[in-house]
Amino acid sequence: MSDEKAWVDPGMDSDRTSVELSSRRTGMSFQRTRMSADRTLMSIMRTALSLIGFGFTIFQVFQKLHDAQVLKSSMAPRRFGEALVIIGIAMLISGIVYHCYFMIGLRAERKTLKAQGLIHAESQFPPSLTLAVALLLLLIGFLAIFSMLFDVGPF
């Protein structure tokens, strides 16, 4: 055991032990809060993905029916599909922005508590893999709406 780290030692007085255990619990609660923020972003991603997927599918089905001359006009369903994709993109953007602001605030609070000596903050706050996937999904959403509106692109 290193002298720089405060460890719970059976020889410690009860007040110091209590402070040390409280500090550890607080540090772990920051990790749980971070994981909770990731789960919230994942639920936003699931909903946005559903909206984007359903919107794109509705758009494509009615586009193909119109191209096959089964329908005279498919504008209303196509606009509905576009609207679903746009709502999915908007929801994803707001979720990403909220997640970033929340994580910035959480990191600032953690830094303040470390500076005050109330927590050790020895573990790192890694970048969120969930955020990276959300950004990729956002890119796919933009490609989908671009393809729908301008009839170009990979879709």
Secondary structure, 3 states (H helix, E strand, C coil): CCCCCCCCCCCCCHHHHHHHHHHHHHHHHHHHHHHHHHHHHHHHHHHHHHHHHHHHHHHHHHHHHHHCCCCCCCHHHHHHHHHHHHHHHHHHHHHHHHHHHHHHHHHHHHHHHHHCCCCCCCCCCCCCHHHHHHHHHHHHHHHHHHHHHHCCCCC
